[in-house]
Amino acid sequence: MSPKKKKKKLEENIELTAELIARVKRDPVAFARIFCKFYPHWYQVKILRDMSKNIAIRMGRQMGKTAATAIKALWYAFTRPEASTPQEQVTIVIIAPSQRQSKIMYNQIRSYIHANPILEASVIKSTQQTIKLDNNSVIYNFPVGDSAEKVRGFSINLLIVDEAAFIKQRIFTAILPSLAGTNGSLILIGTPASRTGLFYQAFYPGKDGSGVKLRFSTHWYPYSDALDVQRVDKNGVPLFDKDGNPITQLSRDWIEYQYTSMSKGEFAQEFEAKFVDESLGYFTREDLIANVEDYSMEHVHDGESVYAMGVDFAKYHDSYVALVIKRDINGITRVVYTLEARNRNYSETVPLTIKIAKRFRCRYVFCDSTGVGEPNAEIIEKELKGISIVKSVNMSSLQKQIDMYSNLQRMFGEGVLKIPASNRELISQLSLVMRTITPSGRVKIEAAEGQHDDFCFDGSTKVQTTNGYIDISKIKKGDIVLTSSGHKKVINTSEREINELVYRVKVKGRPTFTCTKNHPFKTVDGDFDIIDNLQYLRKDFIKLNERRFIDLAEIQYDEGKHGSSKIIVNEDTISYMNGRLTTLPRYIQLDYDFGFIIGAYLAEGSIGAHDIQFTLNKTDDPLIEIIKEKFKNVFGCELSYIEHDNNSCNLYKSSLILRKLFKTLIPGISSSKRIHPLLFSNKDFLRGLIEAYYKGDGCIINNGRGFSVSTNSLNLAYQITDILNLFGIYGNIHTSHRKGKSMNLHEHKYTHNHNLHQIRISGSWYVNKFIDLFWNEYEHISDNKFHYCKEKWYDDFVLIPFKKNEIEYIGSVYNLYIDDVNEFSIGSATVHNCDALALACMMTVNNPNPPKTLATSVKSVFSKKTHRHTATTPQRRRQQTPYRQVAVFDERGRIIGTRTEQR
């Protein structure tokens, strides 16, 4: 059938008068009722008739925000004048964080179109992502995720952002310019999340200091606005239930159930449409304190209560933790026993688990098998046959974690789970368990892969890696970072945006860093605690490797790059043939002499096209002779010497093998120079490195009361202070900005500006120690202004004093997940790998790194038949406890609190 005949037939069936067309074009509410058979509620009418350029809408769940916005988008497309040129084409783009979310509104638009023959006849193209009407209006839908690539290049007349609270700021930065050419409109809709981002700024402009220039017309409708709104059918007839009661958009019974089954923060976000702090604590402090009781811990079964046990085996470097709870005849559950053991393998912890379970005659034993597997649980089940029901729990399921934590939270709220007053740290550690919100609106307790952590650092925080100190924002999955157990691989990275009060931490002689208030730092006894409870930050020393020599044959050379070059490797020598033969020892000992050469190169060395060279002052005769002597001792060849007119001289050696060696061991240019991890071998080598480095670039400061050395590389400055720490010396880093020399590059003149980093050693304690180790010819030190050692030194780490200030921080924060261990090293401290900590929901006697099995144990006791039954329905909740929480409504239908009543 031709388009003309089809249109004629439609006009015969539906009378389109000029008055009706004008009314529909003027009023989207009339369009909704006449063309879409959609009868909007009063708050949806306000949204549809709002003709502001930019609109922000936040509403509670199931109130109809998506339907209203879909009608508005379809009305906008259908009522535009027909475009005769591509420049006049009207483009509407719907975006959302995920594919599923972006299709919800888009599919509603398609359903409205297919339900009306006039709308359906206007469609000339319809796909899963595109609807094109005969007036050349086009509607697109795209999921954006972490990238805005799909939307780049469009000139957009109307941009609709669904679940706007979960769109990252960089996505908005990339998309909003698409509205500039058309002077287009922007509609943001969704449920609120954290107090950050464009969605929050639309409702509270200027509160976060962002200075957003967009002005929004805002709509905020909580759940209470839908309690008295009656639903209607497609003909506009009000709906009633079988008892004759009106069917409302939201029922009070359903709201009451949601309120009693969710945390206050979840309910405030999901149904009251309030912005909540993204790092809101999962358990309220009031609930925790209300459940503290003064009772004694137990060691045996009391003869009448039901006992359950949770076990976290962890890995060798983590802590094994066992926790026992009991439920008495009155239905009250108490934590009665905890045990923590560090550095235990499975051959020790499995028998220990069996012993504890038999002692308490535990009815249930739940073993955390995440990353461990089933073997441990199978062994324990065999030994406890007839005594306990043994089950393994894999925490990889997000829903399983949510169910467990929700059940634990409910028990605290109902007052049926008690905490021993003797374990004071338990309260503070439970308060560290955080709730976060996924883009789909779900609550997340543990940071899943690719998602953010609950404790984080700002992007400029330096992390110690094999490539030097790198900003945490630039760390990638697979990078190697330093821990107190050596170098470990980064399993995952995370990023999130926050708007909250954080700590700006200033460490003596080190650059400041910013961290969230609840981030745990390593303490003197190897445990972890939040920064509020610390006076010192622990910085673990570099773990020296066992390497005693470097094999030059292992270095990757560019054969054939320089003409007829050729590498010849013998058992004891290596040669590079390029016109003439240069032979060097194949094995270079990592001893004091080689360390001295490396230190001199760090201070005065550089790489030429075919050689290495040291540039010194001609007056440095002693140092020149020492370098020449030690170079010959190490490489078996002599350095050439050349003088210049400007009172400088060069020591150099033409050898492409040496050039490649020094380029490998000391990579980077002046501002990024660093020491390769291979060189952290032994203290004898490092002593030579520090001695030569300070003799080359060092000076005496403070009238003989200290030493200083300067470098343009912050990486190198950090590494030098790390080496000094190994010798019990603390070096302060002072950074200043200086203007470099002007130079021409690609026909443009520019000035290279860079920071100057000074490593200073001051205080008689450190200066005397430095003189004894590295500066033997220095004979005088003033006794004036004697400084005591403020740092505390141990065999493997140093404790450093710090200061902190509370500031408001808006922006991205980052964290890492490290393989095999729960920590990593930043420039000034050893910190916790918080993905592991976020799993926790209980605290042991001595270790604030709680395992995740308390919720498992608690939940198992209250299960009617087996631990597999989750309390997800009101009927099952009634089977579990004799009490329930009931919502209390005010006269307007809003929840104002709860009361506890017997079932």
C-alpha positions in Angstrom: 0.0 0.0 0.0 1.4 3.4 -1.0 2.0 6.0 1.8 -0.7 8.3 0.3 -3.4 5.6 0.3 -2.4 4.6 3.8 -2.6 8.1 5.1 -6.0 8.6 3.4 -7.4 5.5 5.1 -6.2 6.7 8.5 -7.8 10.1 8.0 -11.1 8.4 7.2 -11.0 6.5 10.5 -9.6 9.3 12.7 -10.8 12.8 12.3 -7.9 15.2 12.5 -9.2 18.7 12.7 -7.1 21.8 12.6 -8.2 22.7 16.1 -7.1 19.2 17.4 -3.7 19.5 15.7 -3.1 22.9 17.1 -4.1 21.8 20.6 -1.8 18.8 20.4 1.1 20.9 19.2 0.5 23.4 22.0 -0.1 21.0 24.9 1.9 17.8 25.5 -0.7 16.7 28.0 -3.4 16.7 25.3 -1.0 14.8 23.1 -0.6 12.2 25.8 -4.3 11.7 26.4 -5.4 11.8 22.7 -2.6 10.1 20.9 -1.0 7.9 23.5 -4.0 7.1 25.7 -1.8 8.1 28.7 -3.5 10.0 31.5 -0.8 11.7 33.5 -0.9 12.3 37.3 -0.7 15.8 38.6 3.1 15.7 39.0 3.5 14.2 35.5 1.4 17.1 34.1 3.8 19.6 35.6 6.7 17.8 33.9 5.0 17.6 30.5 4.0 21.3 30.5 7.4 22.5 31.7 8.9 24.2 28.6 12.2 25.2 30.2 15.3 24.8 28.2 16.9 22.5 30.8 15.0 20.3 33.2 16.0 18.1 36.1 13.6 15.5 37.5 14.1 13.3 40.6 11.3 11.1 41.8 10.9 8.0 43.9 10.8 4.6 42.4 7.7 3.4 40.4 6.2 6.9 40.2 6.2 7.2 36.4 9.1 9.5 35.6 10.2 7.4 32.6 6.7 7.3 31.1 6.3 11.0 31.4 9.7 11.8 29.9 9.0 9.3 27.0 5.8 11.1 26.2 7.6 14.4 26.3 10.3 13.1 23.9 7.7 11.7 21.4 5.7 14.9 21.5 8.8 16.9 20.8 9.7 14.8 17.8 6.2 14.4 16.3 5.2 18.1 16.5 8.3 19.6 15.0 7.8 21.2 11.5 8.9 19.1 8.6 12.7 19.6 7.9 13.5 20.4 4.3 17.3 20.3 4.8 19.7 18.2 7.0 20.4 21.4 9.0 16.7 21.6 10.0 16.5 18.0 11.1 15.5 17.6 14.8 17.6 15.1 16.7 16.6 13.6 20.0 19.2 11.5 21.9 18.4 9.3 24.9 21.4 8.1 26.9 21.8 5.9 30.0 24.7 4.1 31.8 23.8 0.7 30.5 22.1 -0.9 27.4 19.1 -2.2 29.5 18.5 1.3 31.0 18.7 3.1 27.7 16.1 0.8 26.1 13.5 1.2 28.8 12.4 4.7 27.8 13.1 4.0 24.1 10.8 0.9 24.2 8.1 2.9 25.8 8.2 5.4 23.0 7.9 2.6 20.5 5.0 1.1 22.3 3.1 4.5 22.2 3.9 4.8 18.5 2.6 1.3 17.6 -0.6 1.8 19.7 -1.7 4.7 17.5 -2.2 4.4 13.8 -1.4 8.1 13.2 1.9 7.9 15.0 2.7 4.6 13.4 2.1 6.0 9.9 4.5 8.8 10.6 7.4 6.4 11.1 9.7 5.8 8.1 12.5 4.0 9.9 12.5 1.9 13.1 15.4 -0.1 14.5 16.7 -1.1 17.9 18.5 2.3 18.2 16.8 4.7 15.8 13.3 6.0 15.1 12.8 8.4 12.2 9.6 10.2 11.5 8.3 11.6 8.2 9.0 15.1 9.4 12.7 14.1 9.6 12.8 14.1 13.4 15.0 11.3 14.6 15.2 9.6 18.1 18.3 7.7 19.0 19.1 5.7 22.1 22.6 4.9 23.3 24.2 3.3 26.4 27.3 5.3 27.2 28.9 3.3 30.0 32.4 4.8 30.5 32.7 6.3 27.0 30.8 8.9 25.0 32.2 7.8 21.7 28.8 6.7 20.3 27.3 10.2 20.8 30.2 12.3 19.5 29.5 14.0 16.2 25.8 14.5 16.7 24.1 17.9 16.7 21.4 17.4 19.3 18.2 19.3 19.8 17.0 17.4 22.8 19.3 15.3 25.1 17.6 13.1 27.6 19.8 11.5 30.3 18.2 8.6 32.1 19.7 7.6 35.5 21.7 10.9 35.3 23.1 10.4 38.8 25.2 7.5 37.5 26.6 9.3 34.4 30.2 10.2 35.0 31.3 13.9 34.7 33.6 13.1 31.8 30.6 11.8 29.8 28.8 15.1 30.3 32.0 17.0 29.3 32.1 15.1 26.0 28.4 15.3 25.2 27.2 18.7 26.3 29.0 20.6 23.4 26.7 18.7 21.0 23.9 21.0 22.2 25.8 24.2 21.5 25.2 24.3 17.7 21.4 23.8 18.0 20.9 25.7 21.3 19.4 22.4 22.4 17.7 21.4 25.5 18.8 19.0 28.3 16.5 16.8 30.5 18.1 14.9 33.4 16.0 12.3 35.1 16.7 9.6 37.7 16.9 8.6 41.3 19.5 10.6 43.4 22.7 9.0 44.5 25.7 10.9 46.0 26.1 14.6 46.4 28.2 15.1 43.4 28.0 15.4 39.6 25.8 17.4 37.3 22.6 15.8 38.5 23.2 17.1 42.1 24.4 20.5 40.8 21.2 20.9 38.9 19.2 20.9 42.2 21.9 22.6 44.3 23.9 24.9 42.1 27.0 26.4 43.6 27.0 24.3 46.8 29.9 22.2 45.6 31.9 25.2 44.3 31.7 23.9 40.7 30.4 27.0 39.2 28.1 25.2 36.7 26.6 27.7 34.3 23.5 25.7 33.2 20.3 26.7 34.8 17.7 24.0 35.4 14.0 23.9 36.1 13.8 21.3 38.8 11.1 18.7 39.8 11.3 16.8 43.1 8.5 14.3 44.0 9.0 11.8 46.9 6.9 8.7 47.3 4.3 10.4 49.4 3.1 12.4 46.4 2.0 9.1 44.8 0.2 7.5 47.7 -3.1 9.3 47.0 -2.9 9.3 43.2 -5.4 6.9 41.7 -4.5 4.9 38.6 -6.7 4.9 35.5 -7.1 2.6 32.5 -6.4 3.5 28.9 -9.8 5.2 28.6 -9.2 7.4 31.7 -11.5 5.4 34.0 -10.3 5.2 37.6 -9.3 1.7 38.9 -10.6 0.0 42.0 -9.6 -3.3 43.7 -12.1 -6.1 44.4 -13.0 -4.5 47.8 -13.9 -1.2 46.1 -10.8 0.6 47.3 -9.0 2.9 44.8 -5.8 1.6 43.3 -3.1 4.2 43.9 0.2 4.6 42.1 2.0 3.4 45.2 0.3 1.4 48.0 1.0 2.1 51.6 1.5 -1.6 52.4 4.2 -1.9 49.8 5.9 1.3 51.0 5.8 0.1 54.6 7.4 -3.2 53.6 10.1 -1.4 51.7 10.8 0.9 54.6 11.1 -2.0 57.1 13.3 -4.1 54.8 15.7 -1.4 53.7 18.3 0.8 55.5 17.4 4.4 56.1 19.9 5.6 53.6 18.5 3.2 50.9 14.9 4.3 51.5 15.8 8.0 51.5 17.5 7.6 48.1 15.1 5.2 46.4 11.7 6.5 47.6 12.2 9.9 49.1 14.4 10.9 46.2 17.0 12.5 48.5 20.7 12.8 47.8 22.7 10.7 50.3 26.4 10.5 50.9 27.8 7.8 48.7 30.0 6.5 51.6 27.1 6.2 54.0 27.8 3.7 56.7 25.8 0.4 56.2 25.2 0.1 60.0 24.1 3.2 62.0 26.1 4.0 65.1 22.9 4.2 67.1 21.9 0.6 66.2 25.4 -0.6 67.1 25.6 1.1 70.5 22.1 0.0 71.4 23.2 -3.6 71.0 26.3 -3.5 73.2 26.0 -5.6 76.3 28.4 -6.3 79.2 28.8 -10.1 79.1 31.7 -12.5 79.2 33.0 -14.4 76.2 32.6 -18.2 76.3 34.9 -21.2 75.6 32.4 -24.2 75.7 28.8 -25.0 74.9 26.3 -23.9 77.6 24.1 -27.0 77.1 21.0 -25.4 75.7 21.7 -22.7 73.1 22.2 -23.1 69.3 25.8 -22.3 68.2 27.1 -21.4 64.8 30.6 -20.7 63.5 31.9 -18.7 60.6 35.5 -19.2 59.3 37.6 -17.1 57.0 40.7 -19.0 55.9 42.1 -16.2 53.8 45.6 -16.7 52.4 49.0 -17.2 54.0 49.8 -13.5 54.3 46.3 -12.7 55.7 44.7 -13.6 59.0 42.7 -16.8 59.7 39.6 -15.8 61.7 37.0 -17.9 63.4 33.9 -16.5 65.1 31.2 -18.3 67.1 27.8 -16.9 67.9 24.9 -18.5 69.9 21.2 -18.1 69.9 19.6 -18.6 73.3 16.1 -19.8 74.1 14.7 -16.2 74.0 15.9 -15.7 70.4 18.7 -13.4 71.3 22.0 -13.9 69.4 25.4 -13.0 71.0 29.0 -13.1 69.7 30.7 -15.4 72.2 34.1 -16.3 70.8 36.6 -14.9 68.3 40.0 -16.1 67.2 42.6 -14.6 64.9 45.8 -16.2 63.8 48.3 -14.7 61.4 50.5 -16.4 58.8 49.0 -19.9 59.2 48.7 -22.3 56.3 45.7 -24.6 55.7 47.4 -27.6 57.4 47.2 -25.7 60.7 43.9 -23.8 60.3 41.7 -26.7 59.2 42.4 -28.8 62.3 41.9 -25.7 64.4 38.5 -25.1 62.9 37.5 -28.7 63.7 38.7 -28.3 67.3 36.6 -25.1 67.9 33.5 -26.6 66.2 33.7 -29.7 68.4 34.3 -27.6 71.6 31.1 -25.5 71.0 29.2 -28.4 69.4 28.3 -25.9 66.6 25.1 -26.9 64.7 26.4 -25.0 61.6 29.9 -24.3 60.3 30.2 -21.9 57.3 33.5 -21.7 55.5 34.3 -18.8 53.3 35.6 -20.5 50.1 36.2 -17.3 48.0 39.6 -17.7 46.3 40.2 -20.9 48.3 37.8 -23.5 46.8 36.0 -26.4 48.3 38.7 -28.7 49.7 38.9 -27.2 53.2 35.1 -27.5 53.7 35.1 -31.0 52.4 37.8 -32.1 55.0 36.0 -30.3 57.8 32.6 -31.8 56.8 34.1 -35.3 56.9 35.6 -34.8 60.4 32.4 -33.1 61.8 30.0 -35.6 60.4 27.1 -36.1 62.8 28.1 -33.0 64.8 27.8 -30.0 62.5 26.3 -29.1 59.1 29.3 -27.8 57.1 28.8 -25.5 54.1 31.2 -23.5 51.9 30.1 -20.0 51.0 31.5 -18.3 47.9 31.2 -14.5 48.2 31.6 -13.8 44.5 27.8 -13.3 44.2 26.8 -9.7 44.8 23.2 -10.7 45.6 24.4 -13.2 48.2 26.4 -10.5 50.0 23.5 -8.1 49.9 21.2 -10.7 51.4 23.6 -11.5 54.2 24.3 -7.9 55.1 20.6 -6.9 54.9 19.8 -9.7 57.3 22.6 -8.6 59.7 21.3 -5.0 59.5 17.8 -6.2 60.3 19.0 -8.0 63.4 20.7 -4.9 64.7 17.6 -2.9 64.0 15.4 -5.4 65.9 17.8 -5.6 68.8 18.3 -9.4 68.6 22.1 -9.3 67.9 24.4 -8.4 70.8 28.0 -7.3 70.9 30.3 -7.8 73.9 31.3 -4.6 75.6 34.8 -6.0 76.2 35.5 -5.8 72.4 35.3 -2.1 72.0 36.9 -2.1 68.5 34.0 -4.1 67.2 31.7 -1.1 67.1 34.1 1.2 65.3 35.0 -1.6 62.8 31.4 -2.4 62.0 30.8 1.3 61.4 33.5 1.1 58.7 31.4 -1.3 56.7 30.1 1.0 53.9 27.3 0.9 51.4 27.7 2.1 47.9 25.3 2.4 45.0 25.7 0.8 41.6 24.6 2.4 38.3 21.6 0.1 38.4 20.5 1.5 41.7 21.5 -1.5 43.8 23.3 -1.4 47.1 26.8 -2.9 47.0 28.7 -3.8 50.1 31.8 -5.2 48.5 33.7 -3.5 45.6 33.1 -5.9 42.6 35.5 -6.0 39.7 35.6 -2.7 37.9 33.7 -0.9 40.6 34.9 1.5 43.2 36.1 0.9 46.7 34.8 2.5 49.9 38.1 4.0 51.0 40.2 5.9 48.5 42.9 8.5 47.7 43.0 11.5 45.4 44.6 11.0 42.0 47.9 12.6 42.9 48.8 10.1 45.6 52.1 8.4 44.8 52.2 4.6 44.7 55.5 2.8 44.8 55.9 0.6 41.7 58.7 -1.1 39.8 58.6 2.0 37.5 59.1 4.4 40.4 56.4 6.4 42.1 53.4 6.8 39.9 50.1 8.7 40.6 47.5 6.3 41.7 45.2 7.6 39.0 47.6 6.3 36.4 48.1 2.8 37.9 46.7 0.1 35.6 45.7 -3.5 36.0 48.8 -5.7 35.8 51.2 -3.1 37.2 53.6 -4.2 39.9 53.5 -2.3 43.2 55.5 -2.5 46.4 54.1 -4.1 49.6 55.8 -5.2 52.8 55.8 -8.7 51.3 57.7 -7.5 48.2 56.4 -6.5 44.8 52.9 -7.7 43.9 50.6 -7.4 40.9 47.6 -5.0 40.7 44.6 -7.3 40.2 42.1 -4.4 39.8 41.8 -0.6 40.0 38.8 1.5 40.9 37.6 5.1 40.6 34.7 7.0 42.0 33.5 10.6 42.3 32.9 12.0 45.8 31.7 15.2 47.4 32.4 14.8 51.1 34.7 15.9 53.9 38.1 14.2 53.6 41.5 14.5 55.3 44.4 16.4 53.7 47.4 14.7 55.2 50.8 16.4 55.5 53.7 14.1 56.3 57.1 15.5 57.4 59.2 16.2 54.4 56.8 14.5 51.9 54.2 15.9 49.6 50.7 15.9 51.0 48.0 13.5 50.0 44.2 13.4 50.3 42.3 10.3 51.6 38.8 9.5 52.7 38.3 9.6 56.5 37.8 5.9 57.0 40.8 4.7 55.0 42.8 2.3 57.2 46.6 2.6 57.5 49.1 0.0 58.7 50.0 0.2 62.4 53.1 -0.7 64.4 51.9 -4.2 65.1 51.0 -4.9 61.5 47.2 -4.4 61.9 45.2 -1.6 60.3 43.3 1.3 61.8 41.7 4.5 60.6 43.8 7.6 60.6 41.8 9.2 63.5 43.3 6.6 65.8 47.0 7.1 64.7 49.8 9.4 65.7 52.3 8.0 63.2 52.1 6.6 59.7 54.0 3.4 59.1 56.3 3.3 56.0 57.7 -0.2 55.3 61.2 -0.4 53.9 62.1 -1.7 50.4 62.6 -5.4 50.4 66.1 -5.9 48.9 66.4 -8.7 46.3 69.0 -11.5 46.4 70.6 -10.6 43.1 74.4 -10.2 43.4 75.4 -9.5 39.8 73.9 -8.3 36.4 74.4 -10.4 33.3 75.0 -8.0 30.4 73.8 -10.8 28.0 70.3 -10.4 29.5 69.9 -6.9 28.2 67.9 -6.4 25.0 70.2 -4.8 22.4 69.2 -3.3 19.1 71.3 -5.4 16.8 71.8 -4.0 13.3 70.6 -0.5 14.3 74.1 1.0 14.0 75.5 -0.4 10.7 77.4 -3.6 11.0 76.9 -4.0 14.7 77.1 -7.4 16.2 76.8 -8.8 19.8 79.3 -11.5 20.7 78.6 -13.3 24.0 81.2 -15.6 25.6 81.2 -17.3 28.9 82.9 -14.4 30.8 82.8 -11.5 28.3 80.5 -9.7 26.0 81.6 -7.7 23.0 79.9 -5.2 20.6 81.5 -5.1 17.1 81.0 -1.9 15.1 84.1 -1.2 13.1 86.1 -1.9 16.2 85.7 -4.4 19.1 84.7 -3.3 22.6 84.9 -6.0 25.2 83.5 -5.9 28.7 83.0 -8.4 31.5 79.8 -10.3 31.0 78.9 -10.3 34.8 78.9 -7.0 36.7 79.0 -7.4 40.5 76.4 -5.4 42.4 79.0 -4.2 45.0 80.2 -0.9 46.5 82.3 0.1 43.4 79.4 -0.4 41.0 77.1 1.4 43.3 79.5 4.3 43.4 79.5 4.5 39.5 75.7 4.4 39.4 75.5 7.2 42.1 77.9 9.3 40.1 75.9 8.8 37.0 72.7 9.8 38.8 74.3 13.0 39.8 76.5 13.9 36.9 75.9 11.4 34.1 74.1 11.4 30.8 73.8 9.3 27.6 75.1 10.3 24.3 74.5 8.9 20.8 77.1 6.2 21.2 78.5 6.7 24.7 78.0 7.5 28.4 79.6 10.5 30.0 80.0 12.3 33.3 80.1 16.1 33.3 82.0 17.5 36.3 83.8 20.7 37.4 87.6 20.6 36.8 88.1 21.5 40.4 86.5 18.2 41.5 89.8 16.4 41.1 89.3 13.9 44.0 85.9 12.8 42.7 87.2 12.6 39.1 90.0 10.3 40.1 87.7 8.1 42.2 85.2 7.7 39.4 88.0 6.8 36.9 89.5 4.2 39.3 86.2 2.5 40.2 85.0 2.5 36.6 88.2 0.6 35.6 87.7 -1.8 38.6 84.1 -2.6 37.5 84.3 -2.6 33.7 88.0 -3.3 33.1 88.4 -0.3 30.8 89.3 3.4 31.3 87.2 6.5 30.9 88.5 9.1 28.4 88.9 12.7 29.7 88.2 16.0 27.9 88.3 19.6 29.2 86.2 22.5 28.1 86.7 26.3 28.2 83.9 26.8 30.7 85.7 25.2 33.6 84.0 21.9 33.1 85.3 18.5 31.9 83.8 15.2 30.6 84.6 11.6 31.5 83.2 9.4 28.7 83.4 5.9 27.3 82.2 5.1 23.7 80.4 1.8 24.1 76.9 0.9 22.9 76.8 -1.9 25.4 77.5 0.5 28.3 75.0 3.0 26.8 72.3 0.3 26.8 73.2 -0.8 30.3 72.9 2.6 31.9 69.8 3.4 29.9 68.2 0.2 31.3 69.3 0.7 34.9 68.6 4.4 35.1 65.6 5.0 32.8 64.0 8.4 32.1 65.1 11.9 31.4 66.1 14.6 33.8 62.6 15.2 35.2 61.7 11.5 35.3 64.9 9.8 36.1 64.6 6.8 38.4 66.5 3.7 39.7 65.6 0.3 38.3 64.3 -2.2 40.9 67.3 -4.6 40.0 69.6 -2.2 41.8 67.9 -2.6 45.1 70.2 -5.5 45.8 72.2 -5.1 49.0 73.3 -2.3 51.4 76.9 -2.4 50.3 75.9 -1.5 46.7 73.4 1.1 48.0 75.9 2.7 50.3 78.2 3.3 47.3 75.3 4.8 45.3 74.3 7.3 48.1 77.9 8.3 48.8 78.7 9.1 45.1 75.3 10.8 44.6 75.8 13.2 47.4 79.4 13.9 46.5 78.3 14.7 43.0 75.2 16.8 43.7 75.2 17.3 47.4 76.0 20.4 49.5 76.3 21.4 53.2 73.4 23.5 54.5 72.3 25.3 57.7 75.9 26.4 58.6 77.2 22.9 58.8 74.2 21.4 60.5 72.9 19.3 57.5 73.2 18.1 54.0 71.1 18.6 50.8 70.9 17.3 47.3 68.7 18.4 44.4 67.0 16.7 41.6 64.4 17.5 39.0 62.8 14.0 39.3 60.3 13.5 42.1 60.6 9.7 41.4 64.3 9.8 42.1 63.8 12.0 45.2 61.4 9.4 46.7 63.7 6.5 45.9 66.7 8.2 47.5 64.7 8.8 50.7 63.7 5.1 50.6 67.3 4.1 50.4 68.2 6.4 53.3 65.5 4.9 55.3 67.2 1.5 55.0 70.2 3.1 56.8 68.1 4.7 59.6 68.2 8.2 58.1 65.1 10.3 57.3 65.4 12.7 54.4 62.9 15.5 54.0 61.8 16.4 50.4 61.3 20.1 49.8 59.8 21.0 46.4 60.1 24.4 44.7 59.3 25.7 41.3 61.9 27.3 39.1 61.9 28.6 35.6 64.0 26.9 33.0 65.9 28.1 30.0 64.1 29.2 26.8 64.6 27.0 23.8 63.3 26.5 20.3 61.3 23.5 19.3 59.5 23.0 15.9 59.9 26.7 15.1 58.3 27.7 18.4 60.0 29.3 21.4 59.0 27.9 24.8 60.4 27.8 28.3 60.8 24.5 30.1 59.6 25.0 33.7 60.1 22.2 36.2 60.0 21.5 39.9 63.2 21.3 41.9 63.1 18.6 44.7 65.6 19.0 47.5 66.4 16.0 49.8 67.5 17.5 53.1 69.1 15.7 56.0 69.0 17.8 59.2 69.2 17.2 62.9 72.2 15.9 64.7 70.9 12.3 64.9 70.6 11.9 61.1 73.6 14.1 60.2 76.0 12.2 62.4 74.7 8.9 61.0 75.1 10.2 57.5 78.6 11.3 58.0 79.6 8.0 59.5 78.2 6.1 56.5 78.6 8.3 53.5 80.7 11.4 54.1 83.8 10.3 55.9 85.9 13.4 55.0 83.5 15.8 56.7 84.9 16.5 60.1 82.8 19.3 61.7 79.2 19.4 62.8 77.8 22.1 65.0 76.2 21.1 68.3 73.8 24.1 68.2 70.1 23.5 67.9 70.3 19.8 68.7 67.3 17.9 67.1 65.8 14.8 68.6 64.7 12.0 66.4 61.0 12.4 66.0 60.6 9.3 63.8 60.5 5.8 65.3 62.7 3.2 63.7 62.2 -0.6 63.5 63.9 -3.4 61.6 61.5 -3.3 58.7 59.7 0.1 58.9 59.7 3.6 60.2 56.9 5.5 61.9 56.5 9.0 60.7 54.6 11.9 62.5 51.9 13.6 60.4 49.3 16.4 60.5 45.8 16.3 59.0 43.2 18.9 58.1 39.6 18.3 57.3 38.6 19.7 53.9 35.7 19.4 51.5 36.8 17.4 48.4 34.9 17.2 45.1 36.4 15.0 42.4 37.6 11.5 41.7 39.3 9.2 44.1 41.1 5.9 43.4 42.1 2.7 45.0 43.9 -0.6 44.1 43.2 -4.3 44.7 46.5 -6.1 45.1 47.1 -9.8 44.5 47.8 -12.1 47.5 48.1 -9.3 50.1 45.9 -6.6 51.7 48.1 -3.6 51.4 50.3 -1.4 49.1 52.8 1.4 49.7 52.1 5.1 48.9 54.8 7.7 49.2 54.4 8.2 52.9 52.7 5.1 54.3 51.7 1.5 54.0 47.9 1.4 53.5 45.2 -1.2 53.3 43.9 -2.8 50.2 40.4 -1.9 50.9 38.6 -4.3 48.6 39.5 -7.0 51.2 38.4 -4.8 54.1 35.1 -3.9 52.5 34.2 -7.7 52.7 34.2 -7.5 56.5 31.3 -7.5 58.9 32.9 -8.4 62.1 36.0 -7.7 64.2 38.4 -10.0 66.0 40.2 -9.4 69.3 43.4 -8.1 68.0 42.9 -7.5 64.3 40.8 -4.7 62.8 40.8 -6.5 59.4 37.5 -8.3 59.9 36.5 -11.3 57.8 33.2 -11.5 56.1 31.7 -14.5 57.9 29.7 -13.1 60.8 26.7 -12.3 58.6 26.9 -15.9 57.2 26.9 -17.3 60.7 24.1 -15.1 62.0 22.0 -15.8 59.0 22.4 -19.5 59.4 21.1 -19.6 63.0 17.9 -17.8 62.0 17.2 -20.0 59.0 14.1 -22.2 59.6 15.4 -25.3 57.8 18.8 -24.8 56.3 21.1 -21.8 55.7 20.0 -21.6 52.1 16.7 -20.0 53.0 17.1 -16.2 52.7 14.7 -13.9 54.6 13.3 -12.1 51.6 9.6 -12.2 52.2 7.4 -11.1 55.1 6.2 -14.7 55.6 9.7 -15.9 56.1 10.6 -13.0 58.4 7.7 -14.0 60.7 9.1 -17.5 61.0 12.5 -16.1 62.1 11.8 -13.6 64.8 9.0 -12.9 67.3 9.2 -9.1 66.6 8.8 -6.8 63.6 9.3 -3.2 62.7 6.1 -1.4 61.6 6.2 2.0 59.8 4.3 4.9 61.3 2.6 7.3 58.8 1.6 10.9 59.4 -1.7 12.4 58.2 -0.2 13.1 54.8 0.9 9.6 54.3 4.6 10.2 54.9 6.6 7.8 57.1 7.8 9.5 60.2 9.3 6.5 62.1 8.8 2.9 63.1 7.6 1.0 66.1 8.5 -2.5 67.3 5.6 -4.9 67.9 5.2 -8.6 68.6 4.1 -10.7 65.6 
